[in-house]
Amino acid sequence: MLHSTRQGSGKPLLLIHGLGSSIGNWSPVVPALAAERDVIAVDLPGCGESAPLTGETTIATLTDAVEAFIRDGELGDLDLVGSSMGARMAMEMARRGHAGTTIALDPGGFWNDRQAAIFGASIKASVALVRRIQPALPFLTGNPVGRTALLAQFSAHPWKLPQDLVLHELRGFKTSTSLDPALNALIHGPRQEGAPAGSLKGNMVIGWGRKDKVTAPSEAARATELFPDATLHWFENCGHFPHWDQPSEAARLILDSTS
């Protein structure tokens, strides 16, 4: 069973974080979402407080684990919100037949070979660096210059992010046991298959930051080509995490799209 938290009341809404992250990644938007929804957030296997998978860690097996969590919790076709790898997983669940609304924020997996190689090299370098400097993270994340140096790849204005959010996220680079195999699966595993027009059982909205340096904005064209029934929403002055850089807009998009 995956570790999870639950806040608010109303129509259920499941939050799925990205690579090497945890429930805390969603903290900038949870209060606004929980004011109108029953918000359920999960730690993926090998992340946060969830145990790792006993077998192979791939995008498919991670997605299977979330589907099992939904099934075991008798949550039905609740609405899904995913970020990065979690967005790709939410879209895969929709492709498999999940009938709830899917909100995919800057999903991974829509790159060409060159973009996948750049993604892999840049993320591996970032992870290696952060793992080496773990003892210095409290100091480095405690000032705007340090946050900017550490999070420039992920945020359009990292100096504005709260220290506890940044520190929690970067600690996950060290503690997540699924980060390395999941990253390998993202780079070298099967690409997102997509869903032909008319095949989705629920609505889908794809959100993309105009200044995303992890999953390039140009990849949005491929995403909408593979999921032609999806609606694309652009976040201006926004990096890889709209719920960090534009939390009010992200929360509003999620709530309006799942009402």
C-alpha positions in Angstrom: 0.0 0.0 0.0 1.3 3.5 -0.9 1.7 6.1 1.8 -0.9 8.8 1.4 -2.5 11.9 2.9 -6.0 13.1 2.6 -7.3 16.6 3.2 -10.6 18.5 2.5 -14.0 17.3 1.4 -16.0 17.0 -1.7 -15.2 15.3 -5.0 -12.0 13.1 -4.7 -8.9 14.3 -6.4 -5.6 12.3 -6.6 -2.2 14.0 -6.8 0.7 12.0 -8.4 4.2 13.5 -8.0 7.2 13.1 -10.3 10.6 11.6 -10.3 12.3 11.2 -6.9 9.8 13.5 -5.3 7.0 13.0 -2.7 3.7 14.3 -1.4 5.4 17.5 -0.2 5.9 18.6 -3.9 2.3 19.6 -3.9 2.3 21.8 -0.8 1.9 25.1 -2.6 -1.5 24.1 -4.0 -3.0 21.6 -1.5 -4.7 24.3 0.7 -6.5 25.8 -2.3 -7.5 22.4 -3.7 -8.6 21.1 -0.3 -10.9 24.0 0.2 -13.1 22.5 -2.6 -12.0 18.9 -3.0 -11.2 15.7 -1.1 -7.5 15.8 -1.9 -5.6 12.5 -1.8 -1.8 12.7 -2.4 0.4 9.6 -2.7 4.1 8.9 -2.3 5.1 6.7 -5.2 6.9 3.4 -4.5 10.4 4.1 -3.2 9.6 7.8 -2.6 8.7 9.6 0.6 7.3 7.1 3.1 6.3 4.4 0.5 8.2 1.2 0.3 9.9 0.4 -3.0 8.5 -2.1 -5.5 9.6 -5.7 -5.0 10.2 -6.2 -8.7 11.3 -4.0 -11.6 10.7 -0.3 -11.4 9.4 1.1 -14.7 6.8 3.6 -15.7 4.3 0.7 -16.3 4.9 -0.9 -12.8 4.7 2.5 -11.0 1.4 3.1 -12.8 0.2 -0.3 -11.8 1.0 0.6 -8.2 -1.2 3.7 -8.4 -4.0 1.8 -10.1 -3.8 -0.8 -7.3 -4.0 2.0 -4.7 -7.2 3.3 -6.3 -8.7 -0.1 -6.6 -7.8 -1.2 -3.0 -9.2 2.1 -1.7 -12.4 1.7 -3.8 -11.8 5.2 -5.1 -13.3 4.5 -8.5 -12.8 6.9 -11.4 -11.6 9.8 -9.4 -9.9 12.8 -11.0 -6.1 12.6 -11.5 -3.5 15.3 -11.3 0.1 14.4 -12.2 3.3 16.4 -12.4 6.2 15.5 -14.7 6.6 11.7 -14.5 3.4 11.6 -12.5 1.7 13.4 -15.3 2.9 10.8 -17.8 1.6 8.1 -15.4 -1.8 9.8 -15.2 -2.0 10.0 -19.0 -1.1 6.4 -19.2 -4.0 5.6 -16.8 -6.3 7.5 -19.0 -5.0 5.7 -22.0 -5.7 2.4 -20.2 -9.3 3.4 -19.6 -9.5 5.4 -16.4 -12.7 7.5 -16.8 -11.9 10.4 -14.4 -10.6 13.8 -15.6 -6.8 13.9 -16.1 -4.7 17.0 -15.5 -1.2 16.5 -16.7 1.3 19.2 -15.7 4.5 19.2 -17.9 4.5 15.5 -18.6 7.6 13.6 -19.5 8.0 11.1 -22.3 7.1 13.2 -25.4 10.7 13.9 -26.4 12.6 12.8 -29.5 15.9 10.9 -29.1 18.0 14.0 -28.9 15.7 15.6 -26.3 15.7 12.3 -24.3 19.5 12.3 -24.2 19.7 15.9 -23.1 17.1 15.3 -20.4 18.9 12.2 -19.2 22.3 13.9 -19.1 21.1 17.1 -17.4 18.9 15.3 -14.7 21.7 12.8 -13.9 24.2 15.7 -13.4 21.7 17.6 -11.2 21.0 14.5 -9.1 24.7 13.6 -8.7 25.5 17.2 -7.6 22.7 17.4 -5.1 23.6 14.0 -3.6 27.2 15.2 -3.1 26.2 18.4 -1.3 23.4 17.1 1.0 25.2 18.3 4.2 25.3 21.9 2.8 21.6 21.9 1.6 20.2 23.7 4.7 22.6 26.6 4.2 22.3 26.7 0.4 18.5 26.6 0.4 18.3 29.2 3.1 19.0 32.1 0.8 17.7 33.2 -2.6 21.1 32.8 -4.3 21.4 29.2 -3.2 17.9 28.3 -4.2 18.4 29.9 -7.6 21.6 28.0 -8.2 20.0 24.7 -7.2 16.6 25.0 -8.8 17.2 27.1 -12.0 16.5 24.0 -14.1 13.1 23.4 -12.5 11.7 26.9 -11.7 11.4 30.2 -13.6 11.9 32.1 -10.3 13.5 29.7 -7.8 14.5 32.5 -5.5 10.8 33.0 -4.6 10.3 29.4 -3.5 10.1 28.7 0.3 13.1 27.0 1.8 11.2 24.1 3.3 9.8 23.2 -0.1 13.2 23.3 -1.8 15.0 21.4 1.0 12.3 18.7 1.1 12.5 18.2 -2.7 16.3 18.0 -2.8 16.4 15.6 0.1 14.4 13.3 -2.1 17.2 13.1 -4.6 19.2 11.2 -2.0 16.5 9.2 -0.2 14.4 8.0 -3.1 15.3 4.4 -3.9 13.2 4.5 -7.1 14.8 7.6 -8.6 17.6 5.9 -10.5 15.6 3.0 -12.1 12.7 5.3 -12.9 15.0 7.8 -14.5 16.5 5.0 -16.6 13.0 3.9 -17.6 12.1 7.5 -18.6 15.2 7.8 -20.8 15.5 4.3 -22.3 12.0 2.7 -21.8 9.0 2.7 -24.1 7.7 6.2 -25.1 4.2 7.3 -24.3 1.8 5.5 -26.7 -1.0 8.1 -26.8 -4.7 7.7 -27.3 -6.5 8.0 -30.7 -9.3 10.6 -31.0 -12.4 9.5 -29.3 -10.8 6.7 -27.2 -10.5 8.5 -23.9 -13.3 7.9 -21.4 -12.6 11.1 -19.5 -11.5 14.7 -20.2 -7.8 15.5 -20.3 -6.0 18.8 -19.8 -2.3 19.2 -20.4 -0.6 22.2 -18.7 2.8 23.4 -19.8 5.2 26.0 -18.5 6.5 28.3 -21.2 9.9 28.3 -19.6 10.2 24.6 -18.8 13.9 23.5 -19.0 13.2 19.9 -18.2 10.4 19.0 -20.7 10.8 21.5 -23.4 7.7 23.5 -24.5 8.2 22.2 -28.0 7.3 18.7 -26.7 3.7 19.9 -26.1 3.1 19.6 -29.9 3.9 15.9 -29.7 1.7 15.5 -26.6 -1.3 16.9 -28.3 -0.6 14.9 -31.4 -0.6 11.7 -29.4 -3.6 12.8 -27.3 -5.7 14.8 -29.8 -8.7 15.0 -27.4 -6.7 16.8 -24.8 -6.9 20.5 -24.2 -3.5 22.4 -23.8 -3.1 25.2 -21.3 0.0 27.4 -21.3 1.5 28.8 -18.1 3.4 32.0 -18.7 6.6 32.8 -16.8 6.6 29.3 -15.5 9.1 26.4 -15.4 8.6 22.7 -14.9 6.3 22.9 -11.9 3.3 25.1 -12.5 2.1 24.4 -9.0 5.3 26.0 -7.7 5.7 29.0 -10.1 2.0 29.8 -10.7 0.2 28.0 -7.8 -3.0 30.1 -8.0 -3.4 29.6 -11.7 -2.5 25.9 -11.4 -5.1 25.4 -8.6 -7.7 27.2 -10.5 -7.0 25.2 -13.7 -7.3 21.9 -11.7 -10.5 22.9 -9.9 -12.2 24.3 -13.0 -11.3 21.3 -15.1 -12.5 18.8 -12.5 -15.7 20.5 -11.4 
